[in-house]
């Protein structure tokens, strides 16, 4: 019955939301309603009867009190929705009847002034009801119907009043027809307005959920569909599709042909029998949600069929074109239980298909484990860096002569990562370099390390990458940070690898000269690991060279290595440079390095890298 009166789209939940909004608006508007009540009471007292005005005013005040109490009831979540709504709508009906009654009491026995007053109040009730309660047809019925009935009574009274002449009765009949016309027109406009609003809502919802070019779902809508399907418990798999040769085709023939290709691909995806939903994720990337066929191996066969269909030539005004596609798919259960796991597995499989030119690839937990781990590390790394969980570690560099700590090398560590094994620097440093976050790591760990230098004579060695070295902001930012901690540049060593130093030598020499002019010390790290020329040492502004661990790996067994090490140390001293050796892992190697005249050494036998939180231990070691 209610559905018939209120429309097929009406729901009790929607009505409750509208009622709660109405309660909030009426609570904010209570003062103006009371002022209106006082004005009308005064008018009634002046034009009709003071007793009638007092009685009616008291009834209105009681009604407003009831509004206050019932508003609290509507907000109570422990009561049923039906109970809350029925009680409030009865209150609205009684309030409308109360306001209509004063109009009738003024109209029926009154003179022309009373009738005009009653009619004006009734007109105000109708206008207020149509404006204040237009969001709910049920609320409009509860508030406007008593006023409409009151208007009909007034007109009927005017028609059948024996004191009225024919002219007055004609006017009354005209008023009756006007009222009927008002009701019909209002009802028609209400229906049309609702239809227009429903159409606009449907259109807006559709536009918000679909890709405007292809008509497929967009990413958000696709995720909603996948979540809903996964919630049913039905088996499913997701495939990611990336077009192989779309960009060259789009660049050569223009966007018009590119758009036509995308629309054709979208149609082919939708036409596949096992595709439940298809989406364009952006650019030339698509995704499909598929039902799992009953027969083993059928899913793989269907993906091959889909790949063949997408790779088929596309006829266009420019002729027949073919783009090809890389498809990766992952099945719920194998790829994971969460929708995000299945989506991620399909993405990983698709990228393997594209890189290895495999066409179609099913997610393989073994084959794709490295990609999954790298991706998981990247996501976790961003969060760890943002939350300060990338920590600095210090490894001591000691004097060969007396074993005293002369410097500390600053390294980055990721403790308590949440992975079964904490990622090593070689796991996350390349990720940081790719993401442009090397400086963020350096600034974070440097701020942790600088307080440890207080009260010591240590130097602090930091590793510098090519991207950092050529940045015009690097040296000013580094100078500012160490100045904040009262550390002079002379206590900071910039370690650059020979691969970095010997690439773009002229540019690097200019940057390193600037660094030395500011007071920083420059160290050539991993010397001997590449194909460096000894003659280049004279061109670079260096304070120290650090020999690669490759020198000491076979130092005890091979006399050739011993001769090379001895000659390199001698050359460094001739050029006025300090010579350091890393990779010292036993006492015998340390003794040989000392015998060859090296100045400093570093390695696990000397001291393991310790988190900066262990700086007190290092201080004790230094003493």
Secondary structure, 3 states (H helix, E strand, C coil): CHHHHHCCCCCHHHHHHHHHHHHHHHHHCHHHHHHHHHHHHHHHHHHCCHHHHHHHHHHHHHHHHHHHHHHHHHHCCCCCHHHHHHHHHHHHHHHHHHHHHHHHHHHCCCCHHHHHHHHHHHHHHHHHHHHHCCCCHHHHHHHHHHHHHHHHHHHHHHHHCCCCCHHHHHHHHHHHHHHHHHHHHHHHHHHHHHHHHHHHHHHHHHHHHECCCCCCECHHHHHHHHHHHHHCCCCEEEEEEEECCHHHHHHHHCHHHHHHHHHHHHHHHHHCCCEEEEEEEECCEEEEEEECCCCCCHHHHHHHHHHHHHHCCEEECCEEECCCEEEEEEECCCCCCCHHHHHHHHHHHHHHHHHCCCCEEECCCCCCHHHHHHHHHHHHHHHHHHCCCCEEEEEEEEECCCCCEEEEEEEEECCCCCCCCCCCHHHHHHHHHHHCCHHHHHHHHHHHHHHHHCCCCCEEEEECCHHHHCCCCHHHHHHHHHHHCCCCHHHEEEEEEHHHHCCCHHHHHHHHHHHHHHCCEEEEEEECCCCCCHHHHHCCCCCEEEECCHHHHCCCCCHHHHHHHHHHHHHHHHCCCEEEEECCCCHHHHHHHHHCCCCEEECCCCCCCEEHHHHHHHHHHHC
